[in-house]
């Protein structure tokens, strides 16, 4: 259970950092994707970083819930 608890704490911290980073990052920077020779897509870094951190937090949360389930099912 210690590993699952640690993963849950990490996921909560990442989600908190993601929310705070949305308010602190500049709006003028962007992450650019080159899709094809005629199409470039730009996403503001103010959206990209929080979404990436919250998605990573969700993955850690699901992993910790799976670990808790396996631990409790093995009893």
mmCIF file of the N, C-alpha and C atoms, coordinates in Angstrom:
data_MODEL
# 
_entry.id   MODEL 
# 
loop_
_atom_site.group_PDB 
_atom_site.id 
_atom_site.type_symbol 
_atom_site.label_atom_id 
_atom_site.label_alt_id 
_atom_site.label_comp_id 
_atom_site.label_asym_id 
_atom_site.label_entity_id 
_atom_site.label_seq_id 
_atom_site.pdbx_PDB_ins_code 
_atom_site.Cartn_x 
_atom_site.Cartn_y 
_atom_site.Cartn_z 
_atom_site.occupancy 
_atom_site.B_iso_or_equiv 
_atom_site.pdbx_formal_charge 
_atom_site.auth_seq_id 
_atom_site.auth_comp_id 
_atom_site.auth_asym_id 
_atom_site.auth_atom_id 
_atom_site.pdbx_PDB_model_num 
ATOM 1   N N  . UNK A 1 1  ? 0.807  -1.205  0.000   1.00 0.00 ? 1  UNK A N  1 
ATOM 2   C CA . UNK A 1 1  ? 0.000  0.000   0.000   1.00 0.00 ? 1  UNK A CA 1 
ATOM 3   C C  . UNK A 1 1  ? 0.848  1.266   0.000   1.00 0.00 ? 1  UNK A C  1 
ATOM 4   N N  . UNK A 1 2  ? 2.104  1.144   0.420   1.00 0.00 ? 2  UNK A N  1 
ATOM 5   C CA . UNK A 1 2  ? 2.951  2.342   0.457   1.00 0.00 ? 2  UNK A CA 1 
ATOM 6   C C  . UNK A 1 2  ? 3.235  2.880   -0.937  1.00 0.00 ? 2  UNK A C  1 
ATOM 7   N N  . UNK A 1 3  ? 3.431  1.976   -1.908  1.00 0.00 ? 3  UNK A N  1 
ATOM 8   C CA . UNK A 1 3  ? 3.689  2.415   -3.283  1.00 0.00 ? 3  UNK A CA 1 
ATOM 9   C C  . UNK A 1 3  ? 2.454  3.111   -3.841  1.00 0.00 ? 3  UNK A C  1 
ATOM 10  N N  . UNK A 1 4  ? 1.286  2.548   -3.601  1.00 0.00 ? 4  UNK A N  1 
ATOM 11  C CA . UNK A 1 4  ? 0.046  3.150   -4.093  1.00 0.00 ? 4  UNK A CA 1 
ATOM 12  C C  . UNK A 1 4  ? -0.204 4.504   -3.440  1.00 0.00 ? 4  UNK A C  1 
ATOM 13  N N  . UNK A 1 5  ? 0.050  4.595   -2.167  1.00 0.00 ? 5  UNK A N  1 
ATOM 14  C CA . UNK A 1 5  ? -0.129 5.870   -1.472  1.00 0.00 ? 5  UNK A CA 1 
ATOM 15  C C  . UNK A 1 5  ? 0.841  6.918   -1.998  1.00 0.00 ? 5  UNK A C  1 
ATOM 16  N N  . UNK A 1 6  ? 2.085  6.505   -2.256  1.00 0.00 ? 6  UNK A N  1 
ATOM 17  C CA . UNK A 1 6  ? 3.078  7.426   -2.813  1.00 0.00 ? 6  UNK A CA 1 
ATOM 18  C C  . UNK A 1 6  ? 2.658  7.891   -4.212  1.00 0.00 ? 6  UNK A C  1 
ATOM 19  N N  . UNK A 1 7  ? 2.157  6.986   -5.052  1.00 0.00 ? 7  UNK A N  1 
ATOM 20  C CA . UNK A 1 7  ? 1.698  7.365   -6.386  1.00 0.00 ? 7  UNK A CA 1 
ATOM 21  C C  . UNK A 1 7  ? 0.516  8.326   -6.312  1.00 0.00 ? 7  UNK A C  1 
ATOM 22  N N  . UNK A 1 8  ? -0.373 8.125   -5.368  1.00 0.00 ? 8  UNK A N  1 
ATOM 23  C CA . UNK A 1 8  ? -1.525 9.013   -5.226  1.00 0.00 ? 8  UNK A CA 1 
ATOM 24  C C  . UNK A 1 8  ? -1.085 10.413  -4.787  1.00 0.00 ? 8  UNK A C  1 
ATOM 25  N N  . UNK A 1 9  ? -0.122 10.485  -3.890  1.00 0.00 ? 9  UNK A N  1 
ATOM 26  C CA . UNK A 1 9  ? 0.387  11.787  -3.455  1.00 0.00 ? 9  UNK A CA 1 
ATOM 27  C C  . UNK A 1 9  ? 1.079  12.498  -4.609  1.00 0.00 ? 9  UNK A C  1 
ATOM 28  N N  . UNK A 1 10 ? 1.852  11.757  -5.400  1.00 0.00 ? 10 UNK A N  1 
ATOM 29  C CA . UNK A 1 10 ? 2.518  12.346  -6.564  1.00 0.00 ? 10 UNK A CA 1 
ATOM 30  C C  . UNK A 1 10 ? 1.489  12.862  -7.560  1.00 0.00 ? 10 UNK A C  1 
ATOM 31  N N  . UNK A 1 11 ? 0.415  12.108  -7.789  1.00 0.00 ? 11 UNK A N  1 
ATOM 32  C CA . UNK A 1 11 ? -0.598 12.543  -8.755  1.00 0.00 ? 11 UNK A CA 1 
ATOM 33  C C  . UNK A 1 11 ? -1.326 13.793  -8.267  1.00 0.00 ? 11 UNK A C  1 
ATOM 34  N N  . UNK A 1 12 ? -1.596 13.889  -6.980  1.00 0.00 ? 12 UNK A N  1 
ATOM 35  C CA . UNK A 1 12 ? -2.236 15.096  -6.455  1.00 0.00 ? 12 UNK A CA 1 
ATOM 36  C C  . UNK A 1 12 ? -1.307 16.309  -6.569  1.00 0.00 ? 12 UNK A C  1 
ATOM 37  N N  . UNK A 1 13 ? -0.024 16.102  -6.334  1.00 0.00 ? 13 UNK A N  1 
ATOM 38  C CA . UNK A 1 13 ? 0.941  17.205  -6.459  1.00 0.00 ? 13 UNK A CA 1 
ATOM 39  C C  . UNK A 1 13 ? 1.059  17.658  -7.916  1.00 0.00 ? 13 UNK A C  1 
ATOM 40  N N  . UNK A 1 14 ? 1.094  16.715  -8.851  1.00 0.00 ? 14 UNK A N  1 
ATOM 41  C CA . UNK A 1 14 ? 1.174  17.082  -10.265 1.00 0.00 ? 14 UNK A CA 1 
ATOM 42  C C  . UNK A 1 14 ? -0.064 17.847  -10.721 1.00 0.00 ? 14 UNK A C  1 
ATOM 43  N N  . UNK A 1 15 ? -1.237 17.424  -10.258 1.00 0.00 ? 15 UNK A N  1 
ATOM 44  C CA . UNK A 1 15 ? -2.458 18.149  -10.629 1.00 0.00 ? 15 UNK A CA 1 
ATOM 45  C C  . UNK A 1 15 ? -2.431 19.567  -10.060 1.00 0.00 ? 15 UNK A C  1 
ATOM 46  N N  . UNK A 1 16 ? -1.955 19.724  -8.844  1.00 0.00 ? 16 UNK A N  1 
ATOM 47  C CA . UNK A 1 16 ? -1.849 21.057  -8.244  1.00 0.00 ? 16 UNK A CA 1 
ATOM 48  C C  . UNK A 1 16 ? -0.862 21.939  -8.982  1.00 0.00 ? 16 UNK A C  1 
ATOM 49  N N  . UNK A 1 17 ? 0.275  21.389  -9.367  1.00 0.00 ? 17 UNK A N  1 
ATOM 50  C CA . UNK A 1 17 ? 1.262  22.151  -10.126 1.00 0.00 ? 17 UNK A CA 1 
ATOM 51  C C  . UNK A 1 17 ? 0.701  22.527  -11.496 1.00 0.00 ? 17 UNK A C  1 
ATOM 52  N N  . UNK A 1 18 ? -0.070 21.629  -12.092 1.00 0.00 ? 18 UNK A N  1 
ATOM 53  C CA . UNK A 1 18 ? -0.695 21.931  -13.381 1.00 0.00 ? 18 UNK A CA 1 
ATOM 54  C C  . UNK A 1 18 ? -1.661 23.096  -13.298 1.00 0.00 ? 18 UNK A C  1 
ATOM 55  N N  . UNK A 1 19 ? -2.444 23.140  -12.249 1.00 0.00 ? 19 UNK A N  1 
ATOM 56  C CA . UNK A 1 19 ? -3.402 24.235  -12.085 1.00 0.00 ? 19 UNK A CA 1 
ATOM 57  C C  . UNK A 1 19 ? -2.676 25.551  -11.825 1.00 0.00 ? 19 UNK A C  1 
ATOM 58  N N  . UNK A 1 20 ? -1.655 25.513  -10.987 1.00 0.00 ? 20 UNK A N  1 
ATOM 59  C CA . UNK A 1 20 ? -0.902 26.733  -10.688 1.00 0.00 ? 20 UNK A CA 1 
ATOM 60  C C  . UNK A 1 20 ? -0.142 27.213  -11.922 1.00 0.00 ? 20 UNK A C  1 
ATOM 61  N N  . UNK A 1 21 ? 0.401  26.284  -12.709 1.00 0.00 ? 21 UNK A N  1 
ATOM 62  C CA . UNK A 1 21 ? 1.174  26.687  -13.887 1.00 0.00 ? 21 UNK A CA 1 
ATOM 63  C C  . UNK A 1 21 ? 0.301  27.370  -14.931 1.00 0.00 ? 21 UNK A C  1 
ATOM 64  N N  . UNK A 1 22 ? -0.979 27.060  -14.958 1.00 0.00 ? 22 UNK A N  1 
ATOM 65  C CA . UNK A 1 22 ? -1.864 27.724  -15.910 1.00 0.00 ? 22 UNK A CA 1 
ATOM 66  C C  . UNK A 1 22 ? -1.897 29.233  -15.663 1.00 0.00 ? 22 UNK A C  1 
ATOM 67  N N  . UNK A 1 23 ? -1.844 29.628  -14.417 1.00 0.00 ? 23 UNK A N  1 
ATOM 68  C CA . UNK A 1 23 ? -1.923 31.046  -14.081 1.00 0.00 ? 23 UNK A CA 1 
ATOM 69  C C  . UNK A 1 23 ? -0.575 31.761  -14.153 1.00 0.00 ? 23 UNK A C  1 
ATOM 70  N N  . UNK A 1 24 ? 0.527  31.008  -14.138 1.00 0.00 ? 24 UNK A N  1 
ATOM 71  C CA . UNK A 1 24 ? 1.847  31.640  -14.100 1.00 0.00 ? 24 UNK A CA 1 
ATOM 72  C C  . UNK A 1 24 ? 2.557  31.687  -15.450 1.00 0.00 ? 24 UNK A C  1 
ATOM 73  N N  . UNK A 1 25 ? 2.154  30.855  -16.400 1.00 0.00 ? 25 UNK A N  1 
ATOM 74  C CA . UNK A 1 25 ? 2.844  30.823  -17.691 1.00 0.00 ? 25 UNK A CA 1 
ATOM 75  C C  . UNK A 1 25 ? 2.395  31.973  -18.586 1.00 0.00 ? 25 UNK A C  1 
ATOM 76  N N  . UNK A 1 26 ? 3.278  32.434  -19.453 1.00 0.00 ? 26 UNK A N  1 
ATOM 77  C CA . UNK A 1 26 ? 2.912  33.536  -20.358 1.00 0.00 ? 26 UNK A CA 1 
ATOM 78  C C  . UNK A 1 26 ? 1.958  33.068  -21.454 1.00 0.00 ? 26 UNK A C  1 
ATOM 79  N N  . UNK A 1 27 ? 1.178  34.001  -21.969 1.00 0.00 ? 27 UNK A N  1 
ATOM 80  C CA . UNK A 1 27 ? 0.205  33.665  -23.011 1.00 0.00 ? 27 UNK A CA 1 
ATOM 81  C C  . UNK A 1 27 ? 0.789  33.779  -24.409 1.00 0.00 ? 27 UNK A C  1 
ATOM 82  N N  . UNK A 1 28 ? 1.932  34.420  -24.564 1.00 0.00 ? 28 UNK A N  1 
ATOM 83  C CA . UNK A 1 28 ? 2.477  34.671  -25.903 1.00 0.00 ? 28 UNK A CA 1 
ATOM 84  C C  . UNK A 1 28 ? 3.308  33.508  -26.446 1.00 0.00 ? 28 UNK A C  1 
ATOM 85  N N  . UNK A 1 29 ? 3.721  32.566  -25.623 1.00 0.00 ? 29 UNK A N  1 
ATOM 86  C CA . UNK A 1 29 ? 4.515  31.432  -26.091 1.00 0.00 ? 29 UNK A CA 1 
ATOM 87  C C  . UNK A 1 29 ? 3.589  30.343  -26.584 1.00 0.00 ? 29 UNK A C  1 
ATOM 88  N N  . UNK A 1 30 ? 4.080  29.526  -27.517 1.00 0.00 ? 30 UNK A N  1 
ATOM 89  C CA . UNK A 1 30 ? 3.258  28.421  -27.988 1.00 0.00 ? 30 UNK A CA 1 
ATOM 90  C C  . UNK A 1 30 ? 4.123  27.233  -28.370 1.00 0.00 ? 30 UNK A C  1 
ATOM 91  N N  . UNK A 1 31 ? 3.502  26.068  -28.374 1.00 0.00 ? 31 UNK A N  1 
ATOM 92  C CA . UNK A 1 31 ? 4.124  24.840  -28.843 1.00 0.00 ? 31 UNK A CA 1 
ATOM 93  C C  . UNK A 1 31 ? 3.593  24.617  -30.245 1.00 0.00 ? 31 UNK A C  1 
ATOM 94  N N  . UNK A 1 32 ? 4.487  24.526  -31.219 1.00 0.00 ? 32 UNK A N  1 
ATOM 95  C CA . UNK A 1 32 ? 4.077  24.412  -32.610 1.00 0.00 ? 32 UNK A CA 1 
ATOM 96  C C  . UNK A 1 32 ? 4.256  22.973  -33.094 1.00 0.00 ? 32 UNK A C  1 
ATOM 97  N N  . UNK A 1 33 ? 3.246  22.471  -33.792 1.00 0.00 ? 33 UNK A N  1 
ATOM 98  C CA . UNK A 1 33 ? 3.282  21.151  -34.411 1.00 0.00 ? 33 UNK A CA 1 
ATOM 99  C C  . UNK A 1 33 ? 3.238  21.315  -35.918 1.00 0.00 ? 33 UNK A C  1 
ATOM 100 N N  . UNK A 1 34 ? 4.140  20.638  -36.609 1.00 0.00 ? 34 UNK A N  1 
ATOM 101 C CA . UNK A 1 34 ? 4.155  20.664  -38.067 1.00 0.00 ? 34 UNK A CA 1 
ATOM 102 C C  . UNK A 1 34 ? 3.418  19.415  -38.538 1.00 0.00 ? 34 UNK A C  1 
ATOM 103 N N  . UNK A 1 35 ? 2.159  19.565  -38.948 1.00 0.00 ? 35 UNK A N  1 
ATOM 104 C CA . UNK A 1 35 ? 1.319  18.435  -39.320 1.00 0.00 ? 35 UNK A CA 1 
ATOM 105 C C  . UNK A 1 35 ? 1.588  17.995  -40.750 1.00 0.00 ? 35 UNK A C  1 
ATOM 106 N N  . UNK A 1 36 ? 1.613  18.917  -41.667 1.00 0.00 ? 36 UNK A N  1 
ATOM 107 C CA . UNK A 1 36 ? 1.879  18.620  -43.072 1.00 0.00 ? 36 UNK A CA 1 
ATOM 108 C C  . UNK A 1 36 ? 2.609  19.827  -43.682 1.00 0.00 ? 36 UNK A C  1 
ATOM 109 N N  . UNK A 1 37 ? 3.017  19.741  -44.951 1.00 0.00 ? 37 UNK A N  1 
ATOM 110 C CA . UNK A 1 37 ? 3.726  20.885  -45.537 1.00 0.00 ? 37 UNK A CA 1 
ATOM 111 C C  . UNK A 1 37 ? 2.912  22.178  -45.560 1.00 0.00 ? 37 UNK A C  1 
ATOM 112 N N  . UNK A 1 38 ? 1.606  22.063  -45.506 1.00 0.00 ? 38 UNK A N  1 
ATOM 113 C CA . UNK A 1 38 ? 0.774  23.272  -45.568 1.00 0.00 ? 38 UNK A CA 1 
ATOM 114 C C  . UNK A 1 38 ? 0.028  23.573  -44.268 1.00 0.00 ? 38 UNK A C  1 
ATOM 115 N N  . UNK A 1 39 ? 0.269  22.764  -43.226 1.00 0.00 ? 39 UNK A N  1 
ATOM 116 C CA . UNK A 1 39 ? -0.503 22.944  -41.996 1.00 0.00 ? 39 UNK A CA 1 
ATOM 117 C C  . UNK A 1 39 ? 0.408  22.919  -40.772 1.00 0.00 ? 39 UNK A C  1 
ATOM 118 N N  . UNK A 1 40 ? 0.420  24.010  -40.055 1.00 0.00 ? 40 UNK A N  1 
ATOM 119 C CA . UNK A 1 40 ? 1.100  24.110  -38.770 1.00 0.00 ? 40 UNK A CA 1 
ATOM 120 C C  . UNK A 1 40 ? 0.059  24.446  -37.706 1.00 0.00 ? 40 UNK A C  1 
ATOM 121 N N  . UNK A 1 41 ? 0.154  23.779  -36.579 1.00 0.00 ? 41 UNK A N  1 
ATOM 122 C CA . UNK A 1 41 ? -0.788 24.003  -35.489 1.00 0.00 ? 41 UNK A CA 1 
ATOM 123 C C  . UNK A 1 41 ? -0.001 24.502  -34.286 1.00 0.00 ? 41 UNK A C  1 
ATOM 124 N N  . UNK A 1 42 ? -0.475 25.563  -33.673 1.00 0.00 ? 42 UNK A N  1 
ATOM 125 C CA . UNK A 1 42 ? 0.170  26.099  -32.482 1.00 0.00 ? 42 UNK A CA 1 
ATOM 126 C C  . UNK A 1 42 ? -0.773 26.076  -31.292 1.00 0.00 ? 42 UNK A C  1 
ATOM 127 N N  . UNK A 1 43 ? -0.301 25.524  -30.186 1.00 0.00 ? 43 UNK A N  1 
ATOM 128 C CA . UNK A 1 43 ? -1.080 25.482  -28.951 1.00 0.00 ? 43 UNK A CA 1 
ATOM 129 C C  . UNK A 1 43 ? -0.352 26.352  -27.924 1.00 0.00 ? 43 UNK A C  1 
ATOM 130 N N  . UNK A 1 44 ? -1.057 27.287  -27.299 1.00 0.00 ? 44 UNK A N  1 
ATOM 131 C CA . UNK A 1 44 ? -0.385 28.123  -26.286 1.00 0.00 ? 44 UNK A CA 1 
ATOM 132 C C  . UNK A 1 44 ? 0.197  27.264  -25.161 1.00 0.00 ? 44 UNK A C  1 
ATOM 133 N N  . UNK A 1 45 ? 1.392  27.621  -24.727 1.00 0.00 ? 45 UNK A N  1 
ATOM 134 C CA . UNK A 1 45 ? 2.052  26.853  -23.672 1.00 0.00 ? 45 UNK A CA 1 
ATOM 135 C C  . UNK A 1 45 ? 1.246  26.926  -22.370 1.00 0.00 ? 45 UNK A C  1 
ATOM 136 N N  . UNK A 1 46 ? 0.451  27.968  -22.245 1.00 0.00 ? 46 UNK A N  1 
ATOM 137 C CA . UNK A 1 46 ? -0.396 28.116  -21.064 1.00 0.00 ? 46 UNK A CA 1 
ATOM 138 C C  . UNK A 1 46 ? -1.468 27.031  -21.012 1.00 0.00 ? 46 UNK A C  1 
ATOM 139 N N  . UNK A 1 47 ? -1.814 26.433  -22.144 1.00 0.00 ? 47 UNK A N  1 
ATOM 140 C CA . UNK A 1 47 ? -2.759 25.312  -22.178 1.00 0.00 ? 47 UNK A CA 1 
ATOM 141 C C  . UNK A 1 47 ? -2.030 23.981  -22.182 1.00 0.00 ? 47 UNK A C  1 
ATOM 142 N N  . UNK A 1 48 ? -0.905 23.920  -22.907 1.00 0.00 ? 48 UNK A N  1 
ATOM 143 C CA . UNK A 1 48 ? -0.218 22.649  -23.131 1.00 0.00 ? 48 UNK A CA 1 
ATOM 144 C C  . UNK A 1 48 ? 0.366  22.066  -21.843 1.00 0.00 ? 48 UNK A C  1 
ATOM 145 N N  . UNK A 1 49 ? 1.082  22.871  -21.077 1.00 0.00 ? 49 UNK A N  1 
ATOM 146 C CA . UNK A 1 49 ? 1.752  22.374  -19.867 1.00 0.00 ? 49 UNK A CA 1 
ATOM 147 C C  . UNK A 1 49 ? 0.751  21.884  -18.821 1.00 0.00 ? 49 UNK A C  1 
ATOM 148 N N  . UNK A 1 50 ? -0.309 22.655  -18.490 1.00 0.00 ? 50 UNK A N  1 
ATOM 149 C CA . UNK A 1 50 ? -1.267 22.130  -17.505 1.00 0.00 ? 50 UNK A CA 1 
ATOM 150 C C  . UNK A 1 50 ? -1.977 20.861  -17.974 1.00 0.00 ? 50 UNK A C  1 
ATOM 151 N N  . UNK A 1 51 ? -2.318 20.799  -19.255 1.00 0.00 ? 51 UNK A N  1 
ATOM 152 C CA . UNK A 1 51 ? -2.974 19.590  -19.752 1.00 0.00 ? 51 UNK A CA 1 
ATOM 153 C C  . UNK A 1 51 ? -2.046 18.380  -19.686 1.00 0.00 ? 51 UNK A C  1 
ATOM 154 N N  . UNK A 1 52 ? -0.778 18.574  -19.995 1.00 0.00 ? 52 UNK A N  1 
ATOM 155 C CA . UNK A 1 52 ? 0.182  17.474  -19.912 1.00 0.00 ? 52 UNK A CA 1 
ATOM 156 C C  . UNK A 1 52 ? 0.369  17.019  -18.464 1.00 0.00 ? 52 UNK A C  1 
ATOM 157 N N  . UNK A 1 53 ? 0.481  17.970  -17.541 1.00 0.00 ? 53 UNK A N  1 
ATOM 158 C CA . UNK A 1 53 ? 0.677  17.600  -16.134 1.00 0.00 ? 53 UNK A CA 1 
ATOM 159 C C  . UNK A 1 53 ? -0.560 16.917  -15.548 1.00 0.00 ? 53 UNK A C  1 
ATOM 160 N N  . UNK A 1 54 ? -1.737 17.401  -15.890 1.00 0.00 ? 54 UNK A N  1 
ATOM 161 C CA . UNK A 1 54 ? -2.956 16.793  -15.366 1.00 0.00 ? 54 UNK A CA 1 
ATOM 162 C C  . UNK A 1 54 ? -3.168 15.411  -15.983 1.00 0.00 ? 54 UNK A C  1 
ATOM 163 N N  . UNK A 1 55 ? -2.797 15.230  -17.245 1.00 0.00 ? 55 UNK A N  1 
ATOM 164 C CA . UNK A 1 55 ? -2.890 13.903  -17.862 1.00 0.00 ? 55 UNK A CA 1 
ATOM 165 C C  . UNK A 1 55 ? -1.927 12.924  -17.205 1.00 0.00 ? 55 UNK A C  1 
ATOM 166 N N  . UNK A 1 56 ? -0.717 13.375  -16.910 1.00 0.00 ? 56 UNK A N  1 
ATOM 167 C CA . UNK A 1 56 ? 0.242  12.531  -16.213 1.00 0.00 ? 56 UNK A CA 1 
ATOM 168 C C  . UNK A 1 56 ? -0.245 12.201  -14.802 1.00 0.00 ? 56 UNK A C  1 
ATOM 169 N N  . UNK A 1 57 ? -0.868 13.163  -14.150 1.00 0.00 ? 57 UNK A N  1 
ATOM 170 C CA . UNK A 1 57 ? -1.432 12.915  -12.814 1.00 0.00 ? 57 UNK A CA 1 
ATOM 171 C C  . UNK A 1 57 ? -2.545 11.875  -12.886 1.00 0.00 ? 57 UNK A C  1 
ATOM 172 N N  . UNK A 1 58 ? -3.361 11.929  -13.919 1.00 0.00 ? 58 UNK A N  1 
ATOM 173 C CA . UNK A 1 58 ? -4.409 10.928  -14.092 1.00 0.00 ? 58 UNK A CA 1 
ATOM 174 C C  . UNK A 1 58 ? -3.842 9.540   -14.305 1.00 0.00 ? 58 UNK A C  1 
ATOM 175 N N  . UNK A 1 59 ? -2.757 9.443   -15.066 1.00 0.00 ? 59 UNK A N  1 
ATOM 176 C CA . UNK A 1 59 ? -2.116 8.136   -15.289 1.00 0.00 ? 59 UNK A CA 1 
ATOM 177 C C  . UNK A 1 59 ? -1.561 7.573   -13.981 1.00 0.00 ? 59 UNK A C  1 
ATOM 178 N N  . UNK A 1 60 ? -0.914 8.425   -13.177 1.00 0.00 ? 60 UNK A N  1 
ATOM 179 C CA . UNK A 1 60 ? -0.408 7.968   -11.882 1.00 0.00 ? 60 UNK A CA 1 
ATOM 180 C C  . UNK A 1 60 ? -1.550 7.566   -10.956 1.00 0.00 ? 60 UNK A C  1 
ATOM 181 N N  . UNK A 1 61 ? -2.647 8.294   -11.011 1.00 0.00 ? 61 UNK A N  1 
ATOM 182 C CA . UNK A 1 61 ? -3.797 7.975   -10.165 1.00 0.00 ? 61 UNK A CA 1 
ATOM 183 C C  . UNK A 1 61 ? -4.400 6.623   -10.542 1.00 0.00 ? 61 UNK A C  1 
ATOM 184 N N  . UNK A 1 62 ? -4.543 6.377   -11.832 1.00 0.00 ? 62 UNK A N  1 
ATOM 185 C CA . UNK A 1 62 ? -5.077 5.088   -12.275 1.00 0.00 ? 62 UNK A CA 1 
ATOM 186 C C  . UNK A 1 62 ? -4.129 3.957   -11.897 1.00 0.00 ? 62 UNK A C  1 
ATOM 187 N N  . UNK A 1 63 ? -2.827 4.186   -12.022 1.00 0.00 ? 63 UNK A N  1 
ATOM 188 C CA . UNK A 1 63 ? -1.853 3.166   -11.628 1.00 0.00 ? 63 UNK A CA 1 
ATOM 189 C C  . UNK A 1 63 ? -1.931 2.873   -10.134 1.00 0.00 ? 63 UNK A C  1 
ATOM 190 N N  . UNK A 1 64 ? -2.102 3.906   -9.318  1.00 0.00 ? 64 UNK A N  1 
ATOM 191 C CA . UNK A 1 64 ? -2.188 3.672   -7.870  1.00 0.00 ? 64 UNK A CA 1 
ATOM 192 C C  . UNK A 1 64 ? -3.488 2.962   -7.504  1.00 0.00 ? 64 UNK A C  1 
ATOM 193 N N  . UNK A 1 65 ? -4.583 3.305   -8.189  1.00 0.00 ? 65 UNK A N  1 
ATOM 194 C CA . UNK A 1 65 ? -5.835 2.588   -7.915  1.00 0.00 ? 65 UNK A CA 1 
ATOM 195 C C  . UNK A 1 65 ? -5.730 1.125   -8.313  1.00 0.00 ? 65 UNK A C  1 
ATOM 196 N N  . UNK A 1 66 ? -5.057 0.860   -9.434  1.00 0.00 ? 66 UNK A N  1 
ATOM 197 C CA . UNK A 1 66 ? -4.841 -0.532  -9.834  1.00 0.00 ? 66 UNK A CA 1 
ATOM 198 C C  . UNK A 1 66 ? -3.987 -1.283  -8.829  1.00 0.00 ? 66 UNK A C  1 
ATOM 199 N N  . UNK A 1 67 ? -2.942 -0.640  -8.327  1.00 0.00 ? 67 UNK A N  1 
ATOM 200 C CA . UNK A 1 67 ? -2.083 -1.266  -7.317  1.00 0.00 ? 67 UNK A CA 1 
ATOM 201 C C  . UNK A 1 67 ? -2.860 -1.533  -6.031  1.00 0.00 ? 67 UNK A C  1 
ATOM 202 N N  . UNK A 1 68 ? -3.720 -0.584  -5.621  1.00 0.00 ? 68 UNK A N  1 
ATOM 203 C CA . UNK A 1 68 ? -4.540 -0.804  -4.419  1.00 0.00 ? 68 UNK A CA 1 
ATOM 204 C C  . UNK A 1 68 ? -5.503 -1.956  -4.626  1.00 0.00 ? 68 UNK A C  1 
ATOM 205 N N  . UNK A 1 69 ? -6.101 -2.049  -5.817  1.00 0.00 ? 69 UNK A N  1 
ATOM 206 C CA . UNK A 1 69 ? -7.034 -3.132  -6.106  1.00 0.00 ? 69 UNK A CA 1 
ATOM 207 C C  . UNK A 1 69 ? -6.324 -4.483  -6.059  1.00 0.00 ? 69 UNK A C  1 
ATOM 208 N N  . UNK A 1 70 ? -5.150 -4.576  -6.675  1.00 0.00 ? 70 UNK A N  1 
ATOM 209 C CA . UNK A 1 70 ? -4.412 -5.844  -6.681  1.00 0.00 ? 70 UNK A CA 1 
ATOM 210 C C  . UNK A 1 70 ? -4.008 -6.227  -5.269  1.00 0.00 ? 70 UNK A C  1 
ATOM 211 N N  . UNK A 1 71 ? -3.582 -5.242  -4.475  1.00 0.00 ? 71 UNK A N  1 
ATOM 212 C CA . UNK A 1 71 ? -3.185 -5.523  -3.099  1.00 0.00 ? 71 UNK A CA 1 
ATOM 213 C C  . UNK A 1 71 ? -4.352 -6.028  -2.269  1.00 0.00 ? 71 UNK A C  1 
ATOM 214 N N  . UNK A 1 72 ? -5.513 -5.382  -2.414  1.00 0.00 ? 72 UNK A N  1 
ATOM 215 C CA . UNK A 1 72 ? -6.671 -5.802  -1.630  1.00 0.00 ? 72 UNK A CA 1 
ATOM 216 C C  . UNK A 1 72 ? -7.273 -7.102  -2.153  1.00 0.00 ? 72 UNK A C  1 
ATOM 217 N N  . UNK A 1 73 ? -7.183 -7.371  -3.444  1.00 0.00 ? 73 UNK A N  1 
ATOM 218 C CA . UNK A 1 73 ? -7.733 -8.606  -3.998  1.00 0.00 ? 73 UNK A CA 1 
ATOM 219 C C  . UNK A 1 73 ? -6.885 -9.807  -3.613  1.00 0.00 ? 73 UNK A C  1 
ATOM 220 N N  . UNK A 1 74 ? -5.607 -9.601  -3.336  1.00 0.00 ? 74 UNK A N  1 
ATOM 221 C CA . UNK A 1 74 ? -4.717 -10.709 -2.998  1.00 0.00 ? 74 UNK A CA 1 
ATOM 222 C C  . UNK A 1 74 ? -4.886 -11.167 -1.552  1.00 0.00 ? 74 UNK A C  1 
ATOM 223 N N  . UNK A 1 75 ? -5.621 -10.413 -0.761  1.00 0.00 ? 75 UNK A N  1 
ATOM 224 C CA . UNK A 1 75 ? -5.787 -10.783 0.656   1.00 0.00 ? 75 UNK A CA 1 
ATOM 225 C C  . UNK A 1 75 ? -6.733 -11.910 0.850   1.00 0.00 ? 75 UNK A C  1 
# 
